[in-house]
Amino acid sequence: MNRTSTMFDGSNLVIETGAPQPDGTTIVERKGLGHPDTLADHLAERLSQIYSQYTTQNFGAVLHHNFDKLALLGGSSEVRYGDGKMTSPVRVQVNGRAAASCGGETIPVTDLVEAGVRDFFAERLPEVAGYLDIAFNITTNSSPGAVLTGNTTPERTRWFAPRSVEDLRERRVRLSNDTSLGTGWAPENPFESFVRTLVDHFSGPSAFTFAHPWCGTDVKLMGYWDGHRADVVLCVPQKSRHVASRAAYIRNTETVLAECHRLAELLLPESSTTFRLNARDVPEKDELYLTYTGSSIESGDEGVVGRGNRVNGLITPLRPMNLEGASGKNPVYHVGKLYNLAAVRLAHRLHEETGGHAEVHLVSTTGQRLDRPWRILVRLTSDDVQTDKVHALITEALDGFPALTDELVQDGITLS
C-alpha cells in the first residue's frame, strides 16, 4: 500500500492507494420505515427542514437549531384478529434548541413543531396520528463560551435570539460546530444492495405492499454473507385488521417468504440464501408479530435519533462507520450531518473515477473552518490513481457545503 501525506488547502490530507479490498464476509442490518429508530430519525430531520424553511422564508437565513436528540416512547395497543386499537398514546419527546425570535419577531416554534409531528405521523402511521402526546423540550440556551466581562454582551448569547441575520457568524464564515467526523465508502456489494432492496420492498410503498395491505412497515433485517451463502433474519409485521385468523397470518408469512426467495433468485443468483422470518413467533400460542399499526411503536418500543441506519441507509459493522446521529442537526454547519453526507458522496465519486473501492474520512475541529477539515483520509484500492483528480474531487466536495445546505432545506435528503 502506498501512502502520501500532504497539506491540502489548510487540511492534513492522507491518500492511501493499493489498499486491501474489503473482506468478502458481510454483516449488514437495515431498519425499515416503520421501525421506531427510523421514525425518530426521519421525524427529527423533517422538523429541521420545516424550521429551516420557515426561517429562510421569513428572515432570509437558517437560524440556529437542532432537533437531533428527539425520542419516541412507545404507547400501548390491543390486537385481535380482524381488529385492534390504541390504548395509550405514543409520547414524542422533542428535545433540542431553536431560536425563538429574530430581530424582535417571534418564531412560532411550538406551532411549527406540533404541526410537523402530526403531519408526519398522519403520513407514516395514520393509526397513531390521533394518539400522540407531544412534549416540547426546546430551549434557547447558548453553548459554552459566553463569558460575561464588563458591560459587553457575548456574541454567543445572541445565537438563539439574533438582532438580525447579520448576527449569524456563518453569514461571514462557516465554522464547524463540533470536533467530529464523517465517514463514507463505496461501492456496496451485491448483498448490501439486496438487503436495502428487500427491506424497502416490504416497508415502503411498493407493488407488494399495495397488493397486501396487511404488510406493516416496522421491517428489520439482519444478514450474513460470505460471498457464496447468505443467511437472513427478517421481521415483517402484519396489521391486525387485515388478518382474520391465525391461519391467515401463517398464509401471509408464506407469501413473504416466497417473495424473499423470488427476489434472492433475481438479485443474488450466485448465492444460496436462507431466510428466517419473525423468529419469535409461537403460532400455537398466538404469539405473533401481529400489530394494529404495523409498527412496534404502538406497544412499548422506543425510538431515538442516531440508533438506526447510518447516513447511507445501512448498518455495517465490518465497514468503516461512525455513531453520529445526523438527522435533525443544523444543515448549515453541523459536521455530524454535513461531513457524513459529503464523505459518502465523495466516496462514490472516487469509486466512479478509479473503478475500485473508496473510503473517505473527514475529521473536523470545533470552531475551525467547515471547508478545511483538520484531517482528510482517503483510502483507495486502485494503484493507478491520478492525485490531481483526487484533489479536484475533494475540492469539489468541500466547496459544495452551501449547495448541500440548500439541498437539505429545500429538497430534503433521506439520511437513514
Contacts in CASP RR format, 6 or more apart in sequence:
PFRMAT RR
TARGET T0000
AUTHOR 0000-0000-0000
METHOD contacts of the structure
MODEL  1
MNRTSTMFDGSNLVIETGAPQPDGTTIVERKGLGHPDTLADHLAERLSQI
YSQYTTQNFGAVLHHNFDKLALLGGSSEVRYGDGKMTSPVRVQVNGRAAA
SCGGETIPVTDLVEAGVRDFFAERLPEVAGYLDIAFNITTNSSPGAVLTG
NTTPERTRWFAPRSVEDLRERRVRLSNDTSLGTGWAPENPFESFVRTLVD
HFSGPSAFTFAHPWCGTDVKLMGYWDGHRADVVLCVPQKSRHVASRAAYI
RNTETVLAECHRLAELLLPESSTTFRLNARDVPEKDELYLTYTGSSIESG
DEGVVGRGNRVNGLITPLRPMNLEGASGKNPVYHVGKLYNLAAVRLAHRL
HEETGGHAEVHLVSTTGQRLDRPWRILVRLTSDDVQTDKVHALITEALDG
FPALTDELVQDGITLS
1 16 0 8 1.000
1 17 0 8 1.000
1 18 0 8 1.000
1 19 0 8 1.000
1 20 0 8 1.000
2 16 0 8 1.000
2 17 0 8 1.000
2 18 0 8 1.000
2 383 0 8 1.000
3 14 0 8 1.000
3 15 0 8 1.000
3 16 0 8 1.000
3 17 0 8 1.000
4 14 0 8 1.000
4 15 0 8 1.000
4 387 0 8 1.000
5 12 0 8 1.000
5 13 0 8 1.000
5 14 0 8 1.000
6 13 0 8 1.000
7 13 0 8 1.000
8 376 0 8 1.000
8 391 0 8 1.000
8 394 0 8 1.000
9 372 0 8 1.000
9 395 0 8 1.000
9 398 0 8 1.000
10 372 0 8 1.000
11 372 0 8 1.000
11 373 0 8 1.000
11 374 0 8 1.000
11 375 0 8 1.000
11 376 0 8 1.000
12 374 0 8 1.000
12 375 0 8 1.000
12 376 0 8 1.000
13 376 0 8 1.000
13 378 0 8 1.000
13 394 0 8 1.000
14 375 0 8 1.000
14 376 0 8 1.000
14 377 0 8 1.000
14 378 0 8 1.000
15 378 0 8 1.000
15 380 0 8 1.000
15 385 0 8 1.000
15 387 0 8 1.000
15 390 0 8 1.000
16 377 0 8 1.000
16 378 0 8 1.000
16 379 0 8 1.000
16 380 0 8 1.000
17 380 0 8 1.000
17 382 0 8 1.000
17 383 0 8 1.000
17 385 0 8 1.000
18 380 0 8 1.000
18 381 0 8 1.000
18 382 0 8 1.000
18 383 0 8 1.000
19 357 0 8 1.000
19 359 0 8 1.000
19 379 0 8 1.000
19 380 0 8 1.000
19 381 0 8 1.000
20 381 0 8 1.000
21 357 0 8 1.000
21 381 0 8 1.000
22 189 0 8 1.000
22 318 0 8 1.000
22 319 0 8 1.000
22 357 0 8 1.000
23 318 0 8 1.000
24 189 0 8 1.000
24 225 0 8 1.000
24 226 0 8 1.000
24 227 0 8 1.000
25 224 0 8 1.000
25 225 0 8 1.000
25 226 0 8 1.000
25 227 0 8 1.000
25 318 0 8 1.000
26 189 0 8 1.000
26 191 0 8 1.000
26 192 0 8 1.000
26 223 0 8 1.000
26 224 0 8 1.000
26 225 0 8 1.000
26 226 0 8 1.000
26 227 0 8 1.000
26 316 0 8 1.000
26 318 0 8 1.000
27 222 0 8 1.000
27 223 0 8 1.000
27 224 0 8 1.000
27 316 0 8 1.000
27 317 0 8 1.000
27 318 0 8 1.000
28 191 0 8 1.000
28 192 0 8 1.000
28 195 0 8 1.000
28 222 0 8 1.000
28 223 0 8 1.000
28 225 0 8 1.000
28 314 0 8 1.000
28 315 0 8 1.000
28 316 0 8 1.000
29 195 0 8 1.000
29 220 0 8 1.000
29 221 0 8 1.000
29 222 0 8 1.000
29 223 0 8 1.000
29 314 0 8 1.000
29 315 0 8 1.000
29 316 0 8 1.000
30 195 0 8 1.000
30 196 0 8 1.000
30 199 0 8 1.000
30 220 0 8 1.000
30 221 0 8 1.000
30 309 0 8 1.000
30 313 0 8 1.000
30 314 0 8 1.000
30 315 0 8 1.000
31 37 0 8 1.000
31 38 0 8 1.000
31 199 0 8 1.000
31 219 0 8 1.000
31 220 0 8 1.000
31 308 0 8 1.000
31 309 0 8 1.000
31 315 0 8 1.000
31 416 0 8 1.000
32 38 0 8 1.000
32 199 0 8 1.000
32 200 0 8 1.000
32 203 0 8 1.000
32 204 0 8 1.000
32 217 0 8 1.000
32 218 0 8 1.000
32 219 0 8 1.000
32 220 0 8 1.000
33 39 0 8 1.000
33 42 0 8 1.000
33 124 0 8 1.000
33 203 0 8 1.000
33 204 0 8 1.000
33 217 0 8 1.000
33 219 0 8 1.000
34 124 0 8 1.000
34 125 0 8 1.000
34 203 0 8 1.000
34 216 0 8 1.000
34 217 0 8 1.000
34 218 0 8 1.000
34 219 0 8 1.000
34 294 0 8 1.000
34 295 0 8 1.000
34 297 0 8 1.000
35 203 0 8 1.000
35 217 0 8 1.000
35 218 0 8 1.000
35 219 0 8 1.000
35 220 0 8 1.000
35 295 0 8 1.000
35 296 0 8 1.000
35 308 0 8 1.000
36 72 0 8 1.000
36 74 0 8 1.000
36 218 0 8 1.000
36 295 0 8 1.000
36 296 0 8 1.000
36 297 0 8 1.000
36 301 0 8 1.000
36 302 0 8 1.000
36 303 0 8 1.000
37 303 0 8 1.000
37 304 0 8 1.000
37 305 0 8 1.000
37 306 0 8 1.000
37 307 0 8 1.000
37 308 0 8 1.000
37 309 0 8 1.000
38 308 0 8 1.000
38 309 0 8 1.000
38 416 0 8 1.000
39 72 0 8 1.000
39 124 0 8 1.000
39 125 0 8 1.000
39 295 0 8 1.000
39 297 0 8 1.000
39 303 0 8 1.000
40 70 0 8 1.000
40 71 0 8 1.000
40 72 0 8 1.000
40 303 0 8 1.000
40 304 0 8 1.000
40 305 0 8 1.000
40 306 0 8 1.000
40 307 0 8 1.000
40 327 0 8 1.000
41 305 0 8 1.000
41 306 0 8 1.000
41 308 0 8 1.000
41 309 0 8 1.000
41 325 0 8 1.000
41 327 0 8 1.000
41 415 0 8 1.000
41 416 0 8 1.000
42 120 0 8 1.000
42 124 0 8 1.000
42 327 0 8 1.000
42 414 0 8 1.000
42 416 0 8 1.000
43 70 0 8 1.000
43 72 0 8 1.000
43 92 0 8 1.000
43 117 0 8 1.000
43 120 0 8 1.000
44 67 0 8 1.000
44 68 0 8 1.000
44 70 0 8 1.000
44 305 0 8 1.000
44 327 0 8 1.000
44 328 0 8 1.000
45 327 0 8 1.000
45 328 0 8 1.000
45 412 0 8 1.000
45 415 0 8 1.000
46 116 0 8 1.000
46 120 0 8 1.000
47 67 0 8 1.000
47 70 0 8 1.000
47 94 0 8 1.000
47 112 0 8 1.000
47 113 0 8 1.000
47 116 0 8 1.000
47 117 0 8 1.000
47 328 0 8 1.000
48 65 0 8 1.000
48 66 0 8 1.000
48 67 0 8 1.000
48 68 0 8 1.000
48 327 0 8 1.000
48 328 0 8 1.000
48 329 0 8 1.000
48 330 0 8 1.000
48 331 0 8 1.000
48 408 0 8 1.000
49 408 0 8 1.000
49 409 0 8 1.000
49 412 0 8 1.000
50 112 0 8 1.000
50 113 0 8 1.000
50 115 0 8 1.000
50 116 0 8 1.000
51 63 0 8 1.000
51 65 0 8 1.000
51 67 0 8 1.000
51 98 0 8 1.000
51 109 0 8 1.000
51 112 0 8 1.000
51 113 0 8 1.000
52 62 0 8 1.000
52 65 0 8 1.000
52 331 0 8 1.000
52 408 0 8 1.000
52 409 0 8 1.000
53 409 0 8 1.000
53 410 0 8 1.000
54 107 0 8 1.000
54 112 0 8 1.000
55 61 0 8 1.000
55 62 0 8 1.000
55 63 0 8 1.000
55 99 0 8 1.000
55 102 0 8 1.000
55 107 0 8 1.000
56 62 0 8 1.000
56 409 0 8 1.000
58 102 0 8 1.000
58 105 0 8 1.000
58 107 0 8 1.000
59 102 0 8 1.000
59 105 0 8 1.000
59 164 0 8 1.000
59 165 0 8 1.000
60 165 0 8 1.000
61 165 0 8 1.000
61 168 0 8 1.000
61 171 0 8 1.000
62 330 0 8 1.000
62 331 0 8 1.000
62 332 0 8 1.000
62 405 0 8 1.000
62 409 0 8 1.000
63 98 0 8 1.000
63 99 0 8 1.000
63 102 0 8 1.000
63 107 0 8 1.000
63 160 0 8 1.000
63 162 0 8 1.000
63 165 0 8 1.000
63 168 0 8 1.000
64 97 0 8 1.000
64 98 0 8 1.000
64 99 0 8 1.000
64 159 0 8 1.000
64 160 0 8 1.000
64 168 0 8 1.000
64 330 0 8 1.000
65 96 0 8 1.000
65 97 0 8 1.000
65 98 0 8 1.000
65 99 0 8 1.000
65 330 0 8 1.000
66 96 0 8 1.000
66 97 0 8 1.000
66 98 0 8 1.000
66 328 0 8 1.000
66 329 0 8 1.000
66 330 0 8 1.000
66 334 0 8 1.000
67 94 0 8 1.000
67 95 0 8 1.000
67 96 0 8 1.000
67 98 0 8 1.000
67 305 0 8 1.000
67 328 0 8 1.000
68 96 0 8 1.000
68 305 0 8 1.000
68 306 0 8 1.000
68 325 0 8 1.000
68 326 0 8 1.000
68 327 0 8 1.000
68 328 0 8 1.000
68 329 0 8 1.000
68 334 0 8 1.000
69 95 0 8 1.000
69 96 0 8 1.000
69 305 0 8 1.000
70 92 0 8 1.000
70 93 0 8 1.000
70 94 0 8 1.000
70 95 0 8 1.000
70 96 0 8 1.000
70 304 0 8 1.000
70 305 0 8 1.000
70 328 0 8 1.000
71 93 0 8 1.000
71 95 0 8 1.000
71 302 0 8 1.000
71 303 0 8 1.000
71 304 0 8 1.000
71 305 0 8 1.000
72 90 0 8 1.000
72 91 0 8 1.000
72 92 0 8 1.000
72 93 0 8 1.000
72 297 0 8 1.000
72 302 0 8 1.000
72 303 0 8 1.000
72 304 0 8 1.000
73 90 0 8 1.000
73 91 0 8 1.000
73 92 0 8 1.000
73 93 0 8 1.000
73 300 0 8 1.000
73 302 0 8 1.000
73 303 0 8 1.000
74 90 0 8 1.000
74 91 0 8 1.000
74 297 0 8 1.000
74 298 0 8 1.000
74 299 0 8 1.000
74 300 0 8 1.000
74 301 0 8 1.000
74 302 0 8 1.000
75 86 0 8 1.000
75 87 0 8 1.000
75 88 0 8 1.000
75 89 0 8 1.000
75 90 0 8 1.000
75 91 0 8 1.000
75 131 0 8 1.000
75 297 0 8 1.000
75 298 0 8 1.000
75 299 0 8 1.000
75 300 0 8 1.000
76 86 0 8 1.000
76 87 0 8 1.000
76 88 0 8 1.000
76 298 0 8 1.000
76 299 0 8 1.000
76 300 0 8 1.000
77 84 0 8 1.000
77 85 0 8 1.000
77 86 0 8 1.000
77 87 0 8 1.000
77 291 0 8 1.000
77 292 0 8 1.000
77 293 0 8 1.000
77 298 0 8 1.000
77 299 0 8 1.000
78 84 0 8 1.000
78 85 0 8 1.000
78 87 0 8 1.000
78 292 0 8 1.000
79 240 0 8 1.000
79 290 0 8 1.000
79 291 0 8 1.000
79 292 0 8 1.000
80 240 0 8 1.000
81 240 0 8 1.000
81 243 0 8 1.000
81 244 0 8 1.000
81 245 0 8 1.000
81 246 0 8 1.000
81 248 0 8 1.000
81 249 0 8 1.000
81 290 0 8 1.000
82 240 0 8 1.000
82 241 0 8 1.000
82 242 0 8 1.000
82 243 0 8 1.000
82 244 0 8 1.000
83 240 0 8 1.000
83 241 0 8 1.000
84 240 0 8 1.000
84 241 0 8 1.000
84 292 0 8 1.000
85 292 0 8 1.000
86 127 0 8 1.000
86 128 0 8 1.000
86 130 0 8 1.000
86 131 0 8 1.000
86 292 0 8 1.000
86 293 0 8 1.000
86 298 0 8 1.000
88 131 0 8 1.000
89 130 0 8 1.000
89 131 0 8 1.000
89 132 0 8 1.000
89 133 0 8 1.000
90 121 0 8 1.000
90 128 0 8 1.000
90 131 0 8 1.000
90 132 0 8 1.000
90 133 0 8 1.000
90 297 0 8 1.000
90 298 0 8 1.000
91 132 0 8 1.000
91 133 0 8 1.000
91 134 0 8 1.000
91 135 0 8 1.000
92 117 0 8 1.000
92 132 0 8 1.000
92 133 0 8 1.000
92 134 0 8 1.000
92 135 0 8 1.000
93 135 0 8 1.000
93 137 0 8 1.000
94 113 0 8 1.000
94 117 0 8 1.000
94 134 0 8 1.000
94 135 0 8 1.000
94 136 0 8 1.000
94 137 0 8 1.000
94 138 0 8 1.000
95 137 0 8 1.000
95 138 0 8 1.000
96 137 0 8 1.000
96 138 0 8 1.000
96 139 0 8 1.000
97 138 0 8 1.000
97 139 0 8 1.000
97 140 0 8 1.000
97 141 0 8 1.000
97 160 0 8 1.000
98 107 0 8 1.000
98 109 0 8 1.000
98 138 0 8 1.000
98 140 0 8 1.000
98 160 0 8 1.000
99 107 0 8 1.000
99 140 0 8 1.000
99 159 0 8 1.000
99 160 0 8 1.000
99 161 0 8 1.000
99 162 0 8 1.000
100 106 0 8 1.000
100 107 0 8 1.000
100 109 0 8 1.000
100 140 0 8 1.000
100 160 0 8 1.000
100 161 0 8 1.000
101 107 0 8 1.000
101 161 0 8 1.000
102 161 0 8 1.000
102 162 0 8 1.000
102 164 0 8 1.000
102 165 0 8 1.000
103 162 0 8 1.000
103 163 0 8 1.000
103 164 0 8 1.000
104 161 0 8 1.000
104 163 0 8 1.000
109 138 0 8 1.000
110 136 0 8 1.000
110 138 0 8 1.000
113 134 0 8 1.000
113 136 0 8 1.000
113 138 0 8 1.000
114 134 0 8 1.000
114 136 0 8 1.000
117 132 0 8 1.000
117 134 0 8 1.000
118 129 0 8 1.000
118 130 0 8 1.000
118 132 0 8 1.000
121 128 0 8 1.000
121 129 0 8 1.000
121 130 0 8 1.000
121 132 0 8 1.000
122 129 0 8 1.000
124 217 0 8 1.000
125 217 0 8 1.000
125 293 0 8 1.000
125 294 0 8 1.000
125 295 0 8 1.000
125 297 0 8 1.000
127 292 0 8 1.000
127 293 0 8 1.000
127 294 0 8 1.000
127 298 0 8 1.000
128 293 0 8 1.000
128 295 0 8 1.000
128 297 0 8 1.000
128 298 0 8 1.000
140 160 0 8 1.000
140 161 0 8 1.000
141 160 0 8 1.000
142 156 0 8 1.000
142 157 0 8 1.000
142 159 0 8 1.000
142 160 0 8 1.000
143 156 0 8 1.000
143 159 0 8 1.000
145 154 0 8 1.000
145 156 0 8 1.000
146 154 0 8 1.000
146 156 0 8 1.000
146 157 0 8 1.000
147 154 0 8 1.000
148 154 0 8 1.000
155 167 0 8 1.000
155 169 0 8 1.000
158 167 0 8 1.000
159 167 0 8 1.000
162 168 0 8 1.000
165 171 0 8 1.000
169 175 0 8 1.000
170 332 0 8 1.000
170 333 0 8 1.000
173 369 0 8 1.000
174 332 0 8 1.000
174 333 0 8 1.000
174 369 0 8 1.000
174 370 0 8 1.000
174 371 0 8 1.000
174 401 0 8 1.000
174 402 0 8 1.000
175 333 0 8 1.000
175 367 0 8 1.000
175 368 0 8 1.000
175 369 0 8 1.000
175 370 0 8 1.000
176 333 0 8 1.000
176 335 0 8 1.000
176 364 0 8 1.000
176 365 0 8 1.000
176 366 0 8 1.000
176 367 0 8 1.000
176 368 0 8 1.000
176 369 0 8 1.000
176 370 0 8 1.000
177 330 0 8 1.000
177 333 0 8 1.000
177 334 0 8 1.000
177 335 0 8 1.000
177 366 0 8 1.000
177 367 0 8 1.000
178 334 0 8 1.000
178 335 0 8 1.000
178 336 0 8 1.000
178 364 0 8 1.000
178 366 0 8 1.000
179 363 0 8 1.000
179 364 0 8 1.000
179 365 0 8 1.000
179 366 0 8 1.000
179 374 0 8 1.000
180 322 0 8 1.000
180 324 0 8 1.000
180 335 0 8 1.000
180 336 0 8 1.000
180 339 0 8 1.000
180 363 0 8 1.000
180 364 0 8 1.000
181 322 0 8 1.000
181 324 0 8 1.000
181 335 0 8 1.000
181 336 0 8 1.000
181 339 0 8 1.000
181 361 0 8 1.000
181 362 0 8 1.000
181 363 0 8 1.000
181 364 0 8 1.000
182 322 0 8 1.000
182 324 0 8 1.000
182 335 0 8 1.000
182 336 0 8 1.000
182 339 0 8 1.000
182 340 0 8 1.000
182 342 0 8 1.000
182 343 0 8 1.000
182 360 0 8 1.000
182 361 0 8 1.000
182 362 0 8 1.000
182 363 0 8 1.000
183 320 0 8 1.000
183 321 0 8 1.000
183 322 0 8 1.000
183 340 0 8 1.000
183 343 0 8 1.000
183 359 0 8 1.000
183 360 0 8 1.000
183 361 0 8 1.000
183 362 0 8 1.000
184 311 0 8 1.000
184 312 0 8 1.000
184 320 0 8 1.000
184 321 0 8 1.000
184 340 0 8 1.000
184 343 0 8 1.000
184 344 0 8 1.000
184 346 0 8 1.000
184 347 0 8 1.000
184 359 0 8 1.000
184 360 0 8 1.000
184 361 0 8 1.000
185 319 0 8 1.000
185 320 0 8 1.000
185 344 0 8 1.000
185 347 0 8 1.000
185 357 0 8 1.000
185 358 0 8 1.000
185 359 0 8 1.000
185 360 0 8 1.000
186 344 0 8 1.000
186 347 0 8 1.000
186 348 0 8 1.000
186 350 0 8 1.000
186 351 0 8 1.000
186 357 0 8 1.000
186 358 0 8 1.000
187 348 0 8 1.000
187 351 0 8 1.000
187 356 0 8 1.000
187 357 0 8 1.000
188 196 0 8 1.000
188 314 0 8 1.000
189 225 0 8 1.000
190 267 0 8 1.000
190 268 0 8 1.000
190 271 0 8 1.000
191 223 0 8 1.000
191 225 0 8 1.000
191 227 0 8 1.000
191 230 0 8 1.000
191 268 0 8 1.000
191 271 0 8 1.000
192 314 0 8 1.000
192 316 0 8 1.000
193 267 0 8 1.000
194 230 0 8 1.000
194 263 0 8 1.000
194 264 0 8 1.000
194 267 0 8 1.000
194 268 0 8 1.000
195 221 0 8 1.000
195 223 0 8 1.000
195 232 0 8 1.000
195 314 0 8 1.000
196 313 0 8 1.000
196 314 0 8 1.000
197 263 0 8 1.000
197 267 0 8 1.000
198 221 0 8 1.000
198 232 0 8 1.000
198 234 0 8 1.000
198 260 0 8 1.000
198 263 0 8 1.000
199 219 0 8 1.000
199 220 0 8 1.000
199 221 0 8 1.000
200 206 0 8 1.000
201 208 0 8 1.000
201 259 0 8 1.000
201 263 0 8 1.000
202 208 0 8 1.000
202 209 0 8 1.000
202 215 0 8 1.000
202 216 0 8 1.000
202 219 0 8 1.000
202 236 0 8 1.000
202 256 0 8 1.000
202 259 0 8 1.000
203 209 0 8 1.000
203 216 0 8 1.000
203 217 0 8 1.000
203 218 0 8 1.000
203 219 0 8 1.000
204 217 0 8 1.000
208 215 0 8 1.000
208 259 0 8 1.000
209 215 0 8 1.000
209 216 0 8 1.000
212 252 0 8 1.000
212 255 0 8 1.000
213 239 0 8 1.000
213 242 0 8 1.000
214 238 0 8 1.000
214 239 0 8 1.000
214 242 0 8 1.000
214 243 0 8 1.000
214 252 0 8 1.000
215 236 0 8 1.000
215 237 0 8 1.000
215 238 0 8 1.000
215 239 0 8 1.000
215 252 0 8 1.000
215 256 0 8 1.000
216 236 0 8 1.000
216 237 0 8 1.000
216 238 0 8 1.000
216 239 0 8 1.000
216 291 0 8 1.000
216 294 0 8 1.000
216 295 0 8 1.000
217 237 0 8 1.000
217 294 0 8 1.000
217 295 0 8 1.000
218 235 0 8 1.000
218 237 0 8 1.000
218 291 0 8 1.000
218 294 0 8 1.000
218 295 0 8 1.000
218 296 0 8 1.000
218 297 0 8 1.000
219 234 0 8 1.000
219 235 0 8 1.000
219 236 0 8 1.000
219 237 0 8 1.000
220 234 0 8 1.000
220 235 0 8 1.000
221 232 0 8 1.000
221 233 0 8 1.000
221 234 0 8 1.000
221 235 0 8 1.000
222 232 0 8 1.000
222 233 0 8 1.000
223 230 0 8 1.000
223 231 0 8 1.000
223 232 0 8 1.000
223 233 0 8 1.000
224 230 0 8 1.000
224 231 0 8 1.000
224 232 0 8 1.000
225 231 0 8 1.000
225 271 0 8 1.000
227 271 0 8 1.000
228 270 0 8 1.000
228 271 0 8 1.000
228 272 0 8 1.000
229 271 0 8 1.000
229 272 0 8 1.000
229 273 0 8 1.000
229 274 0 8 1.000
230 264 0 8 1.000
230 268 0 8 1.000
230 271 0 8 1.000
230 272 0 8 1.000
230 273 0 8 1.000
230 274 0 8 1.000
231 273 0 8 1.000
231 274 0 8 1.000
231 276 0 8 1.000
232 260 0 8 1.000
232 273 0 8 1.000
232 274 0 8 1.000
232 275 0 8 1.000
232 276 0 8 1.000
233 275 0 8 1.000
233 276 0 8 1.000
233 279 0 8 1.000
234 256 0 8 1.000
234 260 0 8 1.000
234 275 0 8 1.000
234 276 0 8 1.000
234 277 0 8 1.000
234 278 0 8 1.000
235 277 0 8 1.000
235 278 0 8 1.000
235 279 0 8 1.000
235 289 0 8 1.000
236 253 0 8 1.000
236 256 0 8 1.000
236 277 0 8 1.000
236 278 0 8 1.000
236 289 0 8 1.000
237 289 0 8 1.000
237 290 0 8 1.000
237 291 0 8 1.000
237 294 0 8 1.000
237 295 0 8 1.000
237 296 0 8 1.000
238 249 0 8 1.000
238 252 0 8 1.000
238 288 0 8 1.000
238 289 0 8 1.000
238 290 0 8 1.000
238 291 0 8 1.000
238 294 0 8 1.000
239 291 0 8 1.000
239 292 0 8 1.000
239 293 0 8 1.000
239 294 0 8 1.000
240 290 0 8 1.000
240 291 0 8 1.000
240 292 0 8 1.000
241 292 0 8 1.000
243 249 0 8 1.000
243 252 0 8 1.000
243 290 0 8 1.000
246 283 0 8 1.000
246 286 0 8 1.000
246 288 0 8 1.000
249 283 0 8 1.000
249 288 0 8 1.000
249 290 0 8 1.000
250 283 0 8 1.000
253 277 0 8 1.000
253 278 0 8 1.000
253 281 0 8 1.000
256 277 0 8 1.000
257 275 0 8 1.000
257 277 0 8 1.000
260 273 0 8 1.000
260 275 0 8 1.000
260 277 0 8 1.000
261 273 0 8 1.000
261 275 0 8 1.000
264 271 0 8 1.000
264 273 0 8 1.000
264 275 0 8 1.000
278 288 0 8 1.000
278 289 0 8 1.000
280 287 0 8 1.000
280 289 0 8 1.000
281 287 0 8 1.000
281 288 0 8 1.000
281 289 0 8 1.000
282 288 0 8 1.000
291 298 0 8 1.000
291 299 0 8 1.000
292 298 0 8 1.000
295 301 0 8 1.000
297 303 0 8 1.000
305 325 0 8 1.000
305 327 0 8 1.000
305 328 0 8 1.000
306 323 0 8 1.000
306 324 0 8 1.000
306 325 0 8 1.000
306 326 0 8 1.000
306 327 0 8 1.000
306 416 0 8 1.000
308 315 0 8 1.000
308 416 0 8 1.000
309 315 0 8 1.000
309 416 0 8 1.000
310 316 0 8 1.000
310 321 0 8 1.000
310 322 0 8 1.000
310 340 0 8 1.000
310 416 0 8 1.000
311 326 0 8 1.000
311 340 0 8 1.000
311 341 0 8 1.000
311 344 0 8 1.000
311 415 0 8 1.000
311 416 0 8 1.000
312 344 0 8 1.000
313 414 0 8 1.000
313 416 0 8 1.000
315 321 0 8 1.000
320 359 0 8 1.000
320 361 0 8 1.000
322 340 0 8 1.000
324 336 0 8 1.000
324 337 0 8 1.000
324 340 0 8 1.000
325 336 0 8 1.000
326 336 0 8 1.000
326 337 0 8 1.000
326 340 0 8 1.000
326 341 0 8 1.000
326 415 0 8 1.000
326 416 0 8 1.000
327 337 0 8 1.000
327 415 0 8 1.000
327 416 0 8 1.000
328 337 0 8 1.000
329 336 0 8 1.000
329 337 0 8 1.000
330 337 0 8 1.000
331 337 0 8 1.000
331 338 0 8 1.000
331 404 0 8 1.000
331 405 0 8 1.000
331 408 0 8 1.000
331 409 0 8 1.000
332 405 0 8 1.000
333 370 0 8 1.000
335 362 0 8 1.000
335 364 0 8 1.000
335 370 0 8 1.000
337 408 0 8 1.000
337 415 0 8 1.000
338 370 0 8 1.000
338 401 0 8 1.000
338 404 0 8 1.000
338 405 0 8 1.000
339 362 0 8 1.000
339 364 0 8 1.000
339 373 0 8 1.000
341 404 0 8 1.000
341 413 0 8 1.000
341 415 0 8 1.000
342 362 0 8 1.000
342 397 0 8 1.000
342 398 0 8 1.000
342 400 0 8 1.000
342 401 0 8 1.000
342 404 0 8 1.000
343 360 0 8 1.000
343 361 0 8 1.000
343 362 0 8 1.000
344 360 0 8 1.000
345 397 0 8 1.000
346 358 0 8 1.000
346 360 0 8 1.000
346 393 0 8 1.000
346 394 0 8 1.000
346 397 0 8 1.000
347 358 0 8 1.000
347 359 0 8 1.000
347 360 0 8 1.000
348 358 0 8 1.000
349 393 0 8 1.000
349 396 0 8 1.000
349 397 0 8 1.000
350 358 0 8 1.000
350 360 0 8 1.000
350 378 0 8 1.000
350 380 0 8 1.000
350 390 0 8 1.000
350 393 0 8 1.000
351 357 0 8 1.000
351 358 0 8 1.000
353 389 0 8 1.000
353 390 0 8 1.000
353 393 0 8 1.000
354 380 0 8 1.000
354 381 0 8 1.000
354 382 0 8 1.000
354 384 0 8 1.000
354 385 0 8 1.000
355 382 0 8 1.000
356 380 0 8 1.000
356 381 0 8 1.000
356 382 0 8 1.000
357 380 0 8 1.000
357 381 0 8 1.000
358 378 0 8 1.000
358 379 0 8 1.000
358 380 0 8 1.000
358 381 0 8 1.000
359 377 0 8 1.000
359 378 0 8 1.000
359 379 0 8 1.000
359 380 0 8 1.000
360 376 0 8 1.000
360 377 0 8 1.000
360 378 0 8 1.000
360 379 0 8 1.000
361 375 0 8 1.000
361 376 0 8 1.000
361 377 0 8 1.000
362 373 0 8 1.000
362 375 0 8 1.000
362 376 0 8 1.000
363 373 0 8 1.000
363 374 0 8 1.000
363 375 0 8 1.000
363 376 0 8 1.000
363 377 0 8 1.000
364 370 0 8 1.000
364 373 0 8 1.000
364 374 0 8 1.000
365 373 0 8 1.000
365 374 0 8 1.000
368 374 0 8 1.000
370 401 0 8 1.000
371 398 0 8 1.000
371 399 0 8 1.000
371 401 0 8 1.000
372 398 0 8 1.000
373 398 0 8 1.000
376 394 0 8 1.000
378 390 0 8 1.000
378 394 0 8 1.000
380 390 0 8 1.000
407 413 0 8 1.000
END
